[in-house]
């Protein structure tokens, strides 16, 4: 009986993986932006995702820097949104690790309460493409995502 259950689980897992790969292809071919949100405040992460999904984005979440690193290395994204103050590995370390060690050039927007000039400089030095201070307007975040996406698509075309 255990062998049959294991076989069914393996088949289900393979089927899920195939479905996930198919969905990834559909998303890419449709030009839908995939966003990874790494934010430890679940309410903020949920609000961002709800707003972006209304505008056609597909969002994944991580609530710690280590979980964000794992998702970033296992999946394809068009843009990252990182808080800086994260448990375990902060957003600066996460961005730096993706940029320096993994040679990841996916655009990064820092979305953080850290608002001093030194904080912003640290964010850009870590590899950020943009920096938005909390509290923020969701519409402004959306506009910044669109601008980065246009710039990325223009760079890819040339």
PESULWO-V320861 format. One record per residue. N is the residue number from 1. PHI is phi in degrees with one decimal (* if undefined). Layout:
N:PHI
N:PHI
//
This chain:
1:*
2:-60.9
3:-64.0
4:-66.0
5:-65.3
6:-62.1
7:-62.7
8:-62.7
9:-64.6
10:-62.7
11:-62.7
12:-62.4
13:-61.7
14:-61.4
15:-64.1
16:-63.6
17:-63.6
18:-64.0
19:-64.1
20:-64.5
21:-64.1
22:-63.1
23:-60.9
24:-58.9
25:-63.7
26:-61.6
27:-61.4
28:-63.4
29:-66.1
30:-82.0
31:74.5
32:-81.0
33:-80.7
34:-99.9
35:-118.8
36:-103.1
37:-104.2
38:-113.2
39:-148.5
40:-79.9
41:-89.3
42:-63.4
43:-65.9
44:-65.0
45:-58.7
46:-64.5
47:-63.5
48:-60.8
49:-62.3
50:-57.5
51:-65.5
52:-67.0
53:-65.6
54:-61.0
55:-94.5
56:93.6
57:-86.0
58:-110.9
59:-118.8
60:-117.2
61:-123.0
62:-142.4
63:-110.4
64:-146.7
65:-62.6
66:-65.3
67:-66.1
68:-63.2
69:-61.9
70:-62.4
71:-64.2
72:-62.8
73:-86.3
74:-98.0
75:-132.1
76:-99.2
77:-129.7
78:-97.1
79:-158.9
80:-113.6
81:-120.9
82:-119.7
83:-77.5
84:-92.5
85:-81.3
86:-120.5
87:-70.6
88:84.1
89:-118.2
90:-76.5
91:-62.2
92:-65.0
93:-64.0
94:-60.7
95:-61.9
96:-60.5
97:-64.5
98:-63.3
99:-72.0
100:-80.4
101:-86.7
102:-106.0
103:54.8
104:-85.1
105:-109.1
106:-63.4
107:-59.2
108:-123.0
109:-113.3
110:-85.9
111:-126.2
112:-149.5
113:-82.9
114:-72.1
115:-121.3
116:-80.3
117:-60.7
118:-61.3
119:-62.0
120:-64.8
121:-61.1
122:-61.1
123:-63.4
124:-68.2
125:-64.2
126:-75.2
127:121.1
128:-67.1
129:-95.7
130:-155.8
131:-147.2
132:-126.4
133:-94.7
134:-79.8
135:-71.3
136:-139.4
137:-98.5
138:-59.5
139:-62.8
140:-64.8
141:-59.3
142:-60.2
143:-63.1
144:-66.2
145:-60.8
146:-61.8
147:-62.9
148:-64.7
149:-62.2
150:-61.1
151:-63.7
152:-63.9
153:-67.5
154:-66.5
155:-63.3
156:-67.0
157:-75.2
158:-93.4
//
